[in-house]
Amino acid sequence: RDASGVSILQVLTQFRDITAKVCINTVEWRDGSGGGDLPRPFLWHGENYILKMCDDVDFLSECDTLVSALKVEKSKMIGNPLMLPNTLQEEDADAEALDATVTDSKKKKERQVLRAAEKILRLEVKFKDAVEAASDSNFTNNNNNNNPD
């Protein structure tokens, strides 16, 4: 706790909530911008901001006390901006079952927002990976076509 009584876990919870809202608001902005068939990235200093957020809290994995307090495995803190028990590369098989057990409407809404943000982040990473794979494939094909046998 700091002098005002705010704990680091409260700050991290607020950070996670803000990250989720940024994801959702970015998609709403994107949907309203008429970007066509391809998702239009929100750029910050020339970088896709949603993808940038994926690495923003990686440094937390180095603080054992925080990792323990968050109840997230150290290795799963990398590329996990929402600080959830599962990474963006993993589907949370228990998410639906856990969501169904939440009866408090405020907590249920919080979980829905987190799951929506998680889906947005996951789709953004998958799209980036697909673009990179296609680009690598085109580069390889172009190089093979330019090499006389």
ROMARMI-672040 format. One line per 8 residues: number of its first residue (from 1); their letters; for each residue x, y, z of N, C-alpha, C, O. Coordinates in nm, 2 decimals, decimal comma. Atoms other than C-alpha are relative to their C-alpha. Example, Ala and Ser with C-alpha at 12.3 -4.5 7.8 and 13.67 -1.06 7.14 Angstrom:
BEGIN
1) AS) 0,09 -0,12 0,00 1,23 -0,45 0,78 0,09 0,12 0,00 0,19 0,12 0,07 ~ -0,09 -0,11 0,00 1,37 -0,11 0,71 -0,08 0,11 0,08 -0,03 0,22 0,09
***
This chain:
BEGIN
1) RDASGVSI) 0,08 -0,12 0,00 0,00 0,00 0,00 0,09 0,12 0,00 0,19 0,13 0,06 ~ -0,07 -0,12 0,00 0,11 0,35 -0,07 -0,05 0,09 0,12 -0,14 0,04 0,19 ~ 0,04 -0,09 -0,11 0,06 0,65 0,17 -0,15 0,03 -0,01 -0,21 0,05 0,10 ~ 0,15 -0,02 0,01 -0,30 0,69 0,04 -0,08 -0,12 0,03 -0,20 -0,12 0,03 ~ 0,08 0,12 -0,03 -0,39 0,33 0,12 -0,03 -0,08 -0,12 -0,10 -0,18 -0,11 ~ 0,03 0,08 0,12 -0,40 0,21 -0,24 0,10 -0,11 -0,02 0,22 -0,09 -0,01 ~ -0,09 0,12 0,01 -0,26 -0,14 -0,29 0,04 -0,01 -0,15 -0,03 0,03 -0,24 ~ -0,05 0,02 0,14 -0,06 -0,24 -0,60 -0,10 -0,09 -0,07 -0,12 -0,08 -0,19
9) LQVLTQFR) 0,10 0,08 0,07 -0,33 -0,50 -0,67 -0,12 0,08 -0,05 -0,18 0,05 -0,15 ~ 0,10 -0,09 0,04 -0,59 -0,23 -0,68 0,04 0,08 -0,13 -0,04 0,09 -0,22 ~ -0,05 -0,07 0,12 -0,38 -0,04 -0,93 0,01 -0,09 -0,12 -0,03 -0,05 -0,23 ~ -0,01 0,09 0,11 -0,32 -0,35 -1,14 -0,14 -0,04 -0,05 -0,16 -0,06 -0,17 ~ 0,14 0,03 0,04 -0,70 -0,42 -1,14 -0,05 0,12 -0,08 -0,12 0,10 -0,19 ~ 0,04 -0,12 0,08 -0,76 -0,06 -1,26 0,06 0,00 -0,14 0,00 0,03 -0,24 ~ -0,08 0,01 0,13 -0,49 -0,11 -1,53 -0,07 -0,10 -0,09 -0,09 -0,07 -0,21 ~ 0,07 0,10 0,08 -0,66 -0,43 -1,64 -0,13 0,05 -0,06 -0,17 0,02 -0,17
17) DITAKVCI) 0,13 -0,05 0,05 -1,00 -0,26 -1,66 0,01 0,10 -0,11 -0,06 0,10 -0,20 ~ -0,03 -0,10 0,11 -0,86 0,03 -1,86 0,04 -0,07 -0,13 0,00 -0,03 -0,23 ~ -0,05 0,07 0,11 -0,68 -0,21 -2,09 -0,12 -0,06 -0,08 -0,13 -0,05 -0,20 ~ 0,12 0,06 0,06 -1,01 -0,39 -2,15 -0,09 0,10 -0,07 -0,14 0,08 -0,18 ~ 0,08 -0,11 0,06 -1,20 -0,06 -2,22 0,07 0,05 -0,12 0,00 0,09 -0,22 ~ -0,07 -0,05 0,12 -0,93 0,05 -2,46 -0,02 -0,10 -0,12 -0,04 -0,05 -0,23 ~ 0,03 0,10 0,11 -0,97 -0,28 -2,66 -0,14 0,02 -0,06 -0,15 0,03 -0,18 ~ 0,14 -0,01 0,04 -1,35 -0,24 -2,67 -0,02 0,13 -0,08 -0,08 0,13 -0,18
25) NTVEWRDG) 0,02 -0,13 0,07 -1,34 0,13 -2,76 0,08 0,01 -0,13 0,03 0,08 -0,22 ~ -0,08 0,00 0,13 -1,07 0,07 -3,03 -0,08 -0,07 -0,11 -0,09 -0,02 -0,22 ~ 0,08 0,07 0,10 -1,29 -0,18 -3,20 -0,13 0,08 -0,04 -0,17 0,08 -0,15 ~ 0,11 -0,08 0,03 -1,59 0,05 -3,17 0,04 0,11 -0,10 -0,03 0,15 -0,19 ~ -0,05 -0,11 0,09 -1,38 0,33 -3,33 0,03 -0,06 -0,14 -0,01 0,00 -0,24 ~ -0,03 0,07 0,13 -1,26 0,08 -3,60 -0,13 -0,02 -0,08 -0,13 0,00 -0,20 ~ 0,12 0,03 0,07 -1,61 -0,03 -3,68 -0,07 0,13 -0,05 -0,14 0,12 -0,16 ~ 0,06 -0,12 0,04 -1,73 0,33 -3,71 0,08 0,08 -0,11 0,04 0,18 -0,16
33) SGGGDLPR) -0,08 -0,08 0,09 -1,44 0,44 -3,93 0,00 -0,05 -0,15 0,06 0,01 -0,23 ~ 0,01 0,05 0,14 -1,54 0,24 -4,24 0,13 -0,05 -0,06 0,17 -0,01 -0,17 ~ -0,13 0,05 0,04 -1,21 0,06 -4,27 0,00 -0,11 -0,11 0,11 -0,15 -0,15 ~ 0,00 0,10 0,11 -1,33 -0,19 -4,53 0,01 -0,14 0,06 -0,03 -0,17 0,17 ~ -0,01 0,14 -0,03 -1,26 -0,56 -4,52 0,11 -0,03 0,11 0,09 -0,12 0,19 ~ -0,11 0,02 -0,09 -0,93 -0,54 -4,32 -0,02 0,08 0,12 -0,06 0,20 0,12 ~ 0,00 -0,08 -0,12 -0,92 -0,44 -3,96 0,09 0,12 0,00 0,21 0,10 -0,03 ~ -0,08 -0,12 0,00 -0,79 -0,08 -3,93 0,06 0,01 0,14 -0,01 0,02 0,24
41) PFLWHGEN) -0,06 -0,01 -0,13 -0,53 -0,06 -3,66 -0,01 0,15 0,06 0,00 0,24 -0,02 ~ -0,02 -0,13 -0,06 -0,53 0,23 -3,41 0,15 0,01 0,02 0,21 -0,06 0,10 ~ -0,15 -0,02 -0,01 -0,17 0,36 -3,44 0,04 0,10 0,11 -0,02 0,20 0,12 ~ -0,06 -0,09 -0,10 0,03 0,51 -3,16 0,15 0,00 -0,03 0,21 -0,11 -0,02 ~ -0,14 -0,01 0,04 0,37 0,63 -3,26 0,03 -0,10 -0,11 0,14 -0,16 -0,11 ~ -0,02 0,09 0,11 0,33 0,42 -3,58 -0,02 -0,15 0,03 0,01 -0,23 -0,05 ~ 0,02 0,14 -0,04 0,25 0,10 -3,39 -0,14 -0,03 0,04 -0,21 0,05 0,10 ~ 0,13 0,04 -0,03 -0,07 -0,09 -3,36 -0,01 -0,01 0,15 0,05 -0,09 0,22
49) YILKMCDD) 0,01 -0,01 -0,14 -0,18 0,00 -3,01 -0,05 -0,13 0,07 0,00 -0,16 0,18 ~ 0,05 0,12 -0,06 -0,37 -0,32 -2,94 0,11 -0,10 0,01 0,13 -0,17 0,12 ~ -0,12 0,09 -0,01 -0,06 -0,52 -3,02 0,10 0,04 0,09 0,16 -0,04 0,16 ~ -0,10 -0,06 -0,10 0,16 -0,29 -2,82 -0,04 -0,04 0,14 0,04 -0,07 0,22 ~ 0,05 0,03 -0,13 -0,06 -0,35 -2,52 0,03 -0,14 0,05 0,05 -0,17 0,17 ~ -0,02 0,14 -0,03 0,01 -0,72 -2,54 0,13 -0,02 0,08 0,14 -0,12 0,16 ~ -0,13 0,01 -0,07 0,37 -0,66 -2,41 0,01 0,10 0,12 0,12 0,10 0,18 ~ -0,01 -0,11 -0,10 0,30 -0,37 -2,17 0,03 -0,04 0,14 0,10 0,03 0,21
57) VDFLSECD) -0,02 0,04 -0,14 0,30 -0,57 -1,85 0,09 -0,12 0,01 0,10 -0,18 0,12 ~ -0,09 0,12 0,00 0,56 -0,84 -1,94 0,10 0,02 0,12 0,13 -0,08 0,18 ~ -0,10 -0,02 -0,11 0,80 -0,68 -1,68 -0,06 -0,05 0,13 0,02 -0,08 0,22 ~ 0,05 0,05 -0,12 0,56 -0,79 -1,41 0,04 -0,14 0,03 0,04 -0,18 0,15 ~ -0,04 0,14 -0,02 0,67 -1,15 -1,46 0,12 -0,01 0,08 0,15 -0,12 0,14 ~ -0,13 0,00 -0,07 1,00 -1,05 -1,30 -0,02 0,02 0,15 0,07 0,01 0,23 ~ 0,03 -0,03 -0,14 0,83 -0,96 -0,97 -0,08 -0,12 0,07 -0,20 -0,13 0,05 ~ 0,07 0,12 -0,05 0,76 -1,28 -0,78 -0,11 0,03 0,10 -0,21 -0,04 0,10
65) TLVSALKV) 0,11 -0,03 -0,10 0,55 -1,11 -0,51 -0,13 0,04 -0,08 -0,24 0,00 -0,04 ~ 0,12 -0,03 0,08 0,32 -0,97 -0,78 -0,06 -0,12 -0,07 -0,18 -0,14 -0,07 ~ 0,04 0,12 0,07 0,30 -1,29 -0,97 -0,08 -0,09 0,10 -0,19 -0,14 0,07 ~ 0,07 0,08 -0,10 0,20 -1,47 -0,65 -0,13 0,07 0,04 -0,23 0,00 0,06 ~ 0,12 -0,07 -0,04 -0,05 -1,20 -0,55 -0,11 -0,01 -0,11 -0,23 -0,02 -0,08 ~ 0,09 0,01 0,11 -0,21 -1,22 -0,90 -0,05 -0,14 -0,02 -0,15 -0,16 -0,09 ~ 0,03 0,14 0,02 -0,22 -1,60 -0,88 0,00 -0,04 -0,15 -0,09 -0,12 -0,20 ~ -0,03 0,03 0,14 -0,09 -1,62 -1,24 0,14 -0,06 0,00 0,23 0,00 0,05
73) EKSKMIGN) -0,14 0,06 0,01 0,20 -1,85 -1,33 0,09 0,11 -0,07 0,05 0,18 -0,16 ~ -0,10 -0,09 0,05 0,51 -1,65 -1,40 0,01 0,00 -0,15 0,02 0,11 -0,22 ~ -0,01 0,01 0,14 0,54 -1,78 -1,75 -0,12 0,05 -0,08 -0,11 0,08 -0,20 ~ 0,12 -0,05 0,07 0,19 -1,68 -1,83 -0,03 0,15 0,01 -0,13 0,20 -0,03 ~ 0,01 -0,14 -0,01 0,25 -1,32 -1,74 0,05 0,07 -0,13 0,03 0,19 -0,15 ~ -0,06 -0,05 0,13 0,43 -1,27 -2,08 -0,11 0,00 -0,10 -0,18 -0,10 -0,13 ~ 0,10 -0,01 0,10 0,20 -1,14 -2,35 -0,14 -0,02 0,05 -0,23 -0,07 -0,01 ~ 0,13 0,02 -0,06 -0,09 -1,13 -2,11 -0,04 0,13 0,07 -0,04 0,15 0,19
81) PLMLPNTL) 0,02 -0,13 -0,05 -0,20 -0,77 -2,07 -0,12 0,01 0,10 -0,13 0,11 0,17 ~ 0,11 0,00 -0,09 -0,52 -0,86 -1,89 0,03 -0,08 0,13 -0,05 -0,08 0,22 ~ -0,05 0,07 -0,12 -0,32 -1,06 -1,63 -0,10 -0,11 0,04 -0,13 -0,13 0,16 ~ 0,09 0,11 -0,03 -0,56 -1,36 -1,66 0,08 -0,13 0,02 0,20 -0,13 -0,01 ~ -0,07 0,13 -0,03 -0,47 -1,72 -1,56 0,04 -0,06 -0,13 0,14 -0,14 -0,13 ~ -0,04 0,06 0,13 -0,45 -1,81 -1,93 0,06 0,11 -0,09 0,03 0,23 -0,07 ~ -0,06 -0,10 0,09 -0,24 -1,64 -2,20 -0,09 0,02 -0,12 -0,19 -0,05 -0,13 ~ 0,07 -0,03 0,12 -0,37 -1,50 -2,53 0,01 -0,12 -0,10 -0,08 -0,14 -0,18
89) QEEDADAE) -0,02 0,12 0,09 -0,24 -1,82 -2,70 -0,08 -0,12 0,05 -0,09 -0,22 -0,02 ~ 0,08 0,11 -0,06 -0,45 -2,04 -2,47 -0,14 0,04 0,01 -0,18 0,15 0,05 ~ 0,14 -0,02 -0,03 -0,82 -2,08 -2,47 -0,02 -0,03 0,14 0,03 -0,13 0,19 ~ 0,03 0,03 -0,14 -0,96 -2,07 -2,12 -0,12 -0,10 -0,01 -0,24 -0,05 -0,02 ~ 0,10 0,10 0,01 -1,16 -2,40 -2,13 -0,10 0,02 0,12 -0,22 -0,02 0,10 ~ 0,09 -0,02 -0,11 -1,31 -2,31 -1,79 -0,07 0,13 0,01 -0,16 0,15 0,10 ~ 0,05 -0,13 -0,01 -1,41 -1,96 -1,87 -0,16 0,00 0,00 -0,22 0,07 0,09 ~ 0,14 0,00 0,01 -1,77 -2,03 -1,96 -0,06 -0,06 0,13 -0,16 0,00 0,18
97) ALDATVTD) 0,05 0,06 -0,13 -1,82 -2,26 -1,65 0,02 0,10 0,11 -0,07 0,11 0,20 ~ -0,02 -0,10 -0,10 -1,67 -1,99 -1,43 -0,09 0,11 -0,01 -0,15 0,16 0,09 ~ 0,10 -0,11 0,02 -1,88 -1,72 -1,58 -0,14 -0,03 0,05 -0,21 0,05 0,10 ~ 0,13 0,04 -0,04 -2,19 -1,92 -1,52 -0,02 0,00 0,16 -0,13 0,01 0,20 ~ 0,01 0,01 -0,15 -2,11 -1,94 -1,14 -0,01 0,14 0,06 -0,04 0,15 0,18 ~ 0,00 -0,14 -0,06 -2,09 -1,56 -1,10 -0,15 0,05 0,00 -0,22 0,05 -0,10 ~ 0,14 -0,05 -0,01 -2,42 -1,43 -0,97 -0,02 0,15 0,02 -0,12 0,21 -0,01 ~ 0,00 -0,14 -0,02 -2,33 -1,08 -0,88 0,00 0,07 -0,13 0,09 0,05 -0,21
105) SKKKKERQ) 0,01 -0,06 0,14 -2,44 -0,86 -1,18 0,12 0,09 -0,03 0,16 0,09 -0,15 ~ -0,11 -0,08 0,03 -2,15 -0,62 -1,14 0,12 -0,09 -0,04 0,19 -0,06 -0,14 ~ -0,11 0,10 0,03 -1,89 -0,91 -1,14 -0,03 -0,07 -0,13 0,07 -0,09 -0,20 ~ 0,03 0,07 0,12 -2,07 -1,08 -1,42 0,03 0,10 -0,12 0,09 0,05 -0,22 ~ -0,03 -0,10 0,10 -2,04 -0,76 -1,63 0,15 0,02 -0,02 0,20 0,03 -0,13 ~ -0,15 -0,01 0,00 -1,67 -0,73 -1,54 0,06 -0,11 -0,08 0,15 -0,10 -0,16 ~ -0,05 0,12 0,07 -1,61 -1,08 -1,66 -0,04 0,00 -0,15 0,05 -0,04 -0,23 ~ 0,04 -0,01 0,14 -1,80 -1,02 -1,98 0,09 0,10 -0,08 0,13 0,07 -0,19
113) VLRAAEKI) -0,09 -0,10 0,06 -1,59 -0,71 -2,05 0,14 -0,06 -0,02 0,20 -0,04 -0,13 ~ -0,13 0,06 0,01 -1,27 -0,90 -1,98 0,01 -0,10 -0,11 0,10 -0,11 -0,19 ~ 0,00 0,10 0,11 -1,37 -1,19 -2,21 -0,01 0,07 -0,14 0,05 0,02 -0,23 ~ 0,01 -0,07 0,13 -1,46 -0,94 -2,49 0,14 0,06 -0,03 0,18 0,05 -0,15 ~ -0,14 -0,06 0,02 -1,12 -0,77 -2,45 0,10 -0,11 -0,03 0,18 -0,09 -0,12 ~ -0,08 0,11 0,03 -0,95 -1,10 -2,44 -0,01 -0,05 -0,15 0,08 -0,08 -0,22 ~ 0,03 0,04 0,14 -1,12 -1,20 -2,77 0,06 0,10 -0,10 0,12 0,06 -0,20 ~ -0,05 -0,10 0,09 -1,02 -0,87 -2,93 0,15 -0,01 -0,01 0,21 -0,01 -0,12
121) LRLEVKFK) -0,14 0,01 -0,01 -0,66 -0,91 -2,82 0,05 -0,13 -0,08 0,14 -0,12 -0,16 ~ -0,03 0,12 0,07 -0,65 -1,27 -2,94 -0,02 0,01 -0,15 0,07 -0,04 -0,22 ~ 0,02 -0,02 0,15 -0,80 -1,19 -3,28 0,10 0,09 -0,06 0,15 0,07 -0,18 ~ -0,10 -0,09 0,06 -0,56 -0,90 -3,33 0,14 -0,07 -0,02 0,21 -0,06 -0,12 ~ -0,12 0,08 0,01 -0,26 -1,13 -3,26 -0,01 -0,10 -0,11 0,09 -0,12 -0,18 ~ 0,02 0,10 0,11 -0,40 -1,40 -3,49 0,01 0,06 -0,13 0,07 0,01 -0,23 ~ 0,00 -0,07 0,12 -0,45 -1,15 -3,76 0,14 0,04 -0,04 0,19 0,03 -0,15 ~ -0,14 -0,04 0,02 -0,10 -1,01 -3,72 0,09 -0,12 -0,05 0,17 -0,12 -0,14
129) DAVEAASD) -0,07 0,12 0,03 0,04 -1,37 -3,73 -0,03 -0,05 -0,14 0,06 -0,09 -0,21 ~ 0,04 0,04 0,14 -0,16 -1,45 -4,05 0,07 0,09 -0,10 0,11 0,04 -0,21 ~ -0,06 -0,10 0,10 -0,03 -1,13 -4,22 0,15 -0,03 -0,01 0,20 -0,03 -0,12 ~ -0,15 0,03 0,00 0,33 -1,21 -4,12 0,03 -0,13 -0,08 0,12 -0,14 -0,15 ~ -0,02 0,13 0,07 0,30 -1,57 -4,24 -0,02 0,02 -0,15 0,05 -0,04 -0,23 ~ 0,02 -0,02 0,14 0,15 -1,46 -4,57 0,11 0,08 -0,06 0,16 0,06 -0,18 ~ -0,11 -0,08 0,05 0,42 -1,20 -4,61 0,13 -0,08 -0,01 0,20 -0,06 -0,11 ~ -0,11 0,09 0,01 0,69 -1,45 -4,53 -0,01 -0,10 -0,12 0,09 -0,12 -0,19
137) SNFTNNNN) 0,02 0,09 0,11 0,54 -1,69 -4,78 0,02 0,07 -0,14 0,08 0,01 -0,23 ~ -0,02 -0,08 0,12 0,53 -1,42 -5,05 0,14 0,03 -0,02 0,19 0,03 -0,14 ~ -0,15 -0,04 0,01 0,89 -1,32 -4,98 0,07 -0,13 -0,05 0,16 -0,12 -0,14 ~ -0,07 0,13 0,04 1,00 -1,69 -5,01 -0,03 -0,03 -0,14 0,06 -0,07 -0,22 ~ 0,04 0,03 0,14 0,80 -1,74 -5,33 0,07 0,10 -0,10 0,11 0,05 -0,20 ~ -0,07 -0,10 0,09 0,94 -1,42 -5,48 0,14 -0,03 -0,02 0,20 -0,01 -0,13 ~ -0,14 0,03 0,01 1,29 -1,51 -5,40 0,03 -0,13 -0,08 0,12 -0,14 -0,15 ~ -0,01 0,12 0,07 1,24 -1,86 -5,54 -0,02 0,03 -0,15 0,05 -0,03 -0,24
145) NNNPD) 0,03 -0,03 0,14 1,10 -1,71 -5,86 0,12 0,08 -0,06 0,13 0,08 -0,19 ~ -0,11 -0,08 0,05 1,40 -1,47 -5,89 0,13 -0,07 -0,01 0,23 -0,02 -0,07 ~ -0,12 0,07 0,01 1,66 -1,74 -5,86 0,00 -0,10 -0,12 -0,07 -0,19 -0,12 ~ -0,01 0,08 0,12 1,75 -1,89 -6,20 0,06 -0,14 0,04 0,16 -0,14 0,11 ~ -0,06 0,14 -0,03 1,82 -2,27 -6,19 0,09 -0,04 -0,12 0,14 -0,15 -0,11
***
